[in-house]
Amino acid sequence: MGRYLLRRLLQLIPVFIGTTFMIYALVWKVPGDPFAGKCGDRGCPDNFRALMTEKYQLDQSIWVQYASYMKNLFQGDFGITFSGRPINDIIATSYPNTLKLAVVALTIEAVIGLGAGVLTGLRRNGFMDNLVLVSTLFLIALPVFVIGFVLQWLFGVKWHIVNPTVSNEMRISELILPGFVLGSASMAYIARVARTSIAENRRADYVRTAIAKGLPMRRVVGVHLLRNSLIPVVTLLGTDLGALMGGAIITEGIFGINGIGRQVLRAIVTKESATVVSIVVVLVLVYLLMNLLVDLLYAALDPRIRYE
């Protein structure tokens, strides 16, 4: 296991460098004047343009800019915006909010999605099975912003069960509704994947053997069936954390959450390319580390999997 972990960590280095360069190159190729709107309605004076161009190395090639950015990145410096605010401060204030929202969404989709998948996988073609299939198809078909606006209006405006927007304290009770909205589509996919996996493994030889030995059905499902059926679900959940954080722009906008989604949107509008690159780099790190964690969990769930 130790050699495998070391090998995977070494493999992350070229993947990280390659993905960050692609992101940097894509942002670097965005057309338009980077100083547009920085000096109000009037254009920026030439001396200001010359000063900022030299400070941010905008007159250098992409290779020089990327090398300078990576050098500062490995020192823990994500750079500064055109207004002089350190990007580290932006990430430090907004990243925890998005992370908390994503964890709540991941928990909701895991509990509800896995529970619905196990229930319908054990009792296929019944009323509950058809209800879950229709409900999940409904959640997959509807865009996130439609679900968000409808639930916000029902629970926040009409019925006054929750606040329509999230306060600055970011209490867990306030994040349940946004978390459900953010994880609604993933929850539907997890329910369907878990249902299929449970139904398929239920016909396996080891399950029939466990039943023939007289083991209680609760033990058969909890120890034998569920453990082997969790591998595709764990794959979805592990890779979904980064997707939830990256896809939180709409949800954060609807519920007024100051997270990295809103920061990315603001940076795109104001052409703060350094902010966009830095936030996406953090998301890439989350993706890579979660993929590594998922691979390690495979061996814990399935004893047939061994890493050397």
C-alpha positions in Angstrom: 0.0 0.0 0.0 2.8 2.4 0.8 4.5 1.9 -2.5 1.2 2.4 -4.3 0.4 5.6 -2.4 3.9 7.0 -3.2 3.5 6.1 -6.9 0.1 7.8 -7.0 1.4 10.9 -5.3 4.2 11.1 -7.9 1.7 10.7 -10.7 -0.3 13.7 -9.3 2.6 16.0 -10.1 2.5 15.9 -13.9 -1.3 15.8 -13.9 -1.4 18.9 -11.7 1.2 20.8 -13.8 -0.6 19.8 -17.0 -4.1 20.8 -15.9 -2.9 24.1 -14.4 -1.1 25.0 -17.6 -4.2 24.2 -19.6 -6.3 26.4 -17.4 -3.7 29.2 -17.5 -3.4 29.0 -21.3 -7.2 29.1 -21.7 -7.5 32.2 -19.5 -4.5 33.8 -21.1 -6.2 33.4 -24.5 -9.4 35.2 -23.5 -9.8 38.2 -25.8 -10.4 41.7 -24.6 -8.7 44.5 -22.8 -7.6 43.5 -19.3 -7.8 47.1 -18.2 -11.4 47.6 -19.4 -13.4 49.2 -16.6 -10.5 49.5 -14.2 -10.4 53.3 -14.4 -14.2 54.0 -14.6 -15.9 55.1 -17.8 -12.7 56.7 -19.1 -9.8 54.6 -20.4 -6.8 54.0 -18.2 -3.9 56.4 -18.8 -0.8 55.1 -20.5 1.4 55.4 -17.5 -1.0 53.2 -15.5 -1.1 50.6 -18.3 2.7 50.5 -18.5 3.0 50.2 -14.8 0.5 47.3 -14.5 1.8 45.6 -17.6 5.3 45.5 -16.1 4.0 44.5 -12.6 1.9 41.6 -13.9 4.3 40.6 -16.7 1.5 41.1 -19.3 4.1 41.8 -22.0 5.8 38.5 -21.4 5.1 35.2 -23.2 2.7 32.7 -21.6 5.7 30.5 -20.7 7.3 33.2 -18.6 4.0 34.2 -17.0 3.2 30.5 -16.2 6.6 29.8 -14.7 6.4 32.9 -12.5 2.9 32.0 -11.4 3.9 28.4 -10.5 7.0 29.6 -8.7 4.8 31.8 -6.5 2.2 29.1 -6.2 4.6 26.6 -4.7 5.5 29.3 -2.2 1.8 29.6 -1.2 1.3 32.9 -3.0 -1.7 32.9 -5.4 -1.0 36.5 -6.5 -2.9 39.7 -6.2 -5.8 41.3 -8.1 -5.6 44.5 -10.1 -7.1 46.3 -7.2 -4.3 45.1 -4.9 -6.2 42.6 -2.9 -4.3 39.3 -2.2 -6.0 36.4 -3.8 -5.1 34.3 -0.8 -7.5 36.5 1.2 -10.3 35.9 -1.4 -9.8 32.1 -1.2 -9.5 32.2 2.6 -12.8 34.0 3.0 -14.9 32.3 0.3 -13.5 28.8 0.1 -14.7 27.6 3.6 -18.2 28.7 2.7 -18.3 26.7 -0.5 -16.7 23.8 1.2 -19.3 23.7 3.9 -22.1 24.0 1.4 -20.5 21.2 -0.7 -20.1 18.9 2.3 -23.8 19.5 3.3 -24.9 18.7 -0.3 -22.6 15.6 -0.4 -24.1 14.4 2.9 -27.7 14.9 1.7 -27.1 13.2 -1.6 -25.3 10.3 0.1 -27.9 9.7 2.8 -31.0 10.1 0.6 -29.6 8.8 -2.6 -28.0 5.7 -1.1 -31.1 5.0 1.1 -33.4 5.3 -1.8 -31.1 3.1 -4.0 -30.9 0.3 -1.4 -34.6 0.3 -0.7 -35.6 0.1 -4.4 -32.8 -2.3 -5.2 -34.1 -4.8 -2.7 -37.7 -4.3 -3.7 -37.8 -3.7 -7.4 -40.9 -3.1 -9.5 -43.0 -2.0 -6.5 -44.6 1.3 -5.8 -41.6 2.7 -4.1 -39.3 1.7 -6.9 -41.5 3.4 -9.5 -41.8 6.5 -7.3 -38.0 6.8 -6.9 -37.4 6.3 -10.6 -39.9 9.0 -11.5 -38.6 11.4 -8.8 -34.9 10.9 -9.9 -35.8 11.4 -13.5 -37.6 14.6 -12.5 -34.6 15.9 -10.6 -32.2 15.1 -13.5 -34.4 16.8 -16.1 -34.9 20.0 -14.2 -32.1 22.6 -14.2 -30.6 23.5 -10.8 -31.7 27.1 -11.0 -35.3 26.1 -11.5 -35.2 23.8 -8.5 -33.5 26.5 -6.5 -36.0 29.3 -7.3 -39.0 27.0 -6.7 -37.8 25.7 -3.4 -36.7 29.1 -2.2 -40.1 30.6 -3.0 -42.0 27.7 -1.4 -40.0 27.2 1.8 -38.6 30.8 2.2 -41.3 33.1 0.8 -44.6 31.4 0.9 -44.4 29.0 3.9 -41.7 30.9 5.9 -40.0 27.7 7.0 -36.5 28.9 6.3 -34.8 32.2 5.4 -34.8 32.8 1.6 -31.1 33.7 1.8 -28.2 32.4 3.9 -26.7 34.6 6.6 -23.1 35.4 7.1 -22.9 32.9 10.0 -23.5 30.0 7.5 -25.4 27.8 10.0 -25.9 24.2 9.1 -29.7 24.6 9.3 -29.5 27.4 6.7 -27.5 25.2 4.3 -29.9 22.3 4.2 -32.1 23.8 1.5 -29.2 25.1 -0.7 -27.4 21.8 -0.1 -30.4 19.9 -1.4 -30.6 22.1 -4.4 -26.9 21.8 -5.2 -26.8 18.0 -4.8 -30.2 17.2 -6.3 -29.0 15.9 -9.6 -26.1 14.0 -8.1 -28.5 12.5 -5.5 -30.7 11.2 -8.3 -27.7 9.6 -10.1 -26.5 8.0 -6.9 -30.0 6.5 -6.2 -30.1 5.0 -9.6 -26.5 3.6 -9.5 -27.1 2.2 -6.0 -30.4 0.6 -7.1 -28.7 -1.1 -10.1 -25.7 -2.2 -8.1 -27.8 -3.7 -5.3 -30.1 -5.5 -7.7 -27.2 -6.9 -9.6 -25.2 -8.1 -6.6 -28.3 -9.5 -5.0 -28.2 -12.3 -7.5 -24.5 -13.1 -6.9 -23.4 -16.4 -5.5 -22.0 -15.1 -2.3 -25.3 -13.5 -1.4 -27.2 -16.7 -2.1 -24.7 -18.6 0.0 -25.1 -16.3 2.9 -28.9 -16.6 2.8 -28.6 -20.4 2.5 -26.4 -20.5 5.6 -29.3 -18.9 7.5 -27.7 -15.5 8.2 -30.2 -12.7 9.1 -31.2 -10.6 6.1 -30.0 -7.5 7.9 -26.5 -9.0 8.1 -26.6 -10.2 4.5 -27.5 -6.7 3.3 -25.3 -4.7 5.6 -22.2 -6.8 5.6 -22.1 -8.6 2.3 -24.4 -7.0 -0.2 -24.1 -3.3 0.6 -20.3 -3.4 1.0 -19.7 -4.7 -2.5 -22.3 -2.5 -4.0 -20.8 0.7 -2.6 -17.8 0.8 -5.0 -19.6 2.7 -7.9 -21.4 4.9 -5.4 -18.1 5.8 -3.7 -16.7 6.7 -7.1 -19.5 9.1 -7.7 -19.4 10.6 -4.2 -15.6 11.0 -4.3 -15.4 12.8 -7.6 -18.6 14.8 -6.8 -17.1 17.0 -4.1 -15.0 18.9 -6.6 -17.9 19.1 -9.0 -20.2 20.4 -6.3 -17.7 23.1 -5.4 -17.1 24.1 -9.0 -20.8 24.0 -9.9 -22.0 26.1 -6.9 -22.1 29.4 -8.8 -25.9 29.2 -9.5 -26.8 27.9 -6.0 -24.6 30.5 -4.3 -26.2 33.3 -6.4 -29.8 32.2 -5.6 -29.2 31.9 -1.8 -26.8 34.8 -1.4 -23.8 32.7 -0.3 -20.4 34.4 -0.5 -18.4 31.4 -1.9 -15.9 30.7 -4.6 -18.6 30.4 -7.2 -19.6 34.0 -6.8 -15.9 35.0 -6.7 -15.3 33.2 -10.0 -18.3 34.9 -11.6 -17.2 38.3 -10.4 -13.6 37.7 -11.6 -14.8 36.7 -15.0 -16.9 39.8 -15.3 -14.1 42.1 -14.2 -11.5 40.2 -16.2 -9.4 39.2 -13.1 -7.8 36.3 -14.8 -5.4 35.6 -11.9 -8.4 35.1 -9.5 -10.1 32.7 -12.0 -6.9 30.6 -12.4 -6.2 30.5 -8.7 -9.7 29.3 -7.7 -9.7 26.7 -10.4 -6.3 25.5 -9.3 -7.7 24.9 -5.8 -10.6 22.9 -7.3 -8.1 20.8 -9.3 -6.3 19.9 -6.1 -9.6 18.8 -4.6 -10.3 16.6 -7.6 -6.9 15.0 -7.5 -6.9 14.3 -3.8 -10.5 13.0 -3.8 -9.7 10.6 -6.7 -6.7 9.3 -4.7 -8.9 8.8 -1.6 -11.5 6.9 -3.6 -8.8 4.6 -5.0 -7.7 3.8 -1.4 -11.3 3.2 -0.3 -11.7 0.5 -3.0 -9.4 -1.8 -1.0 -11.3 -1.2 2.2 -14.6 -2.0 0.6 -13.5 -5.0 -1.6 -11.0 -7.4 -0.1 -10.2 -8.7 -3.5 -8.5 -5.4 -4.4 -4.9 -5.2 -3.3 -2.4 -2.5 -4.1 1.3 -3.2 -4.4 
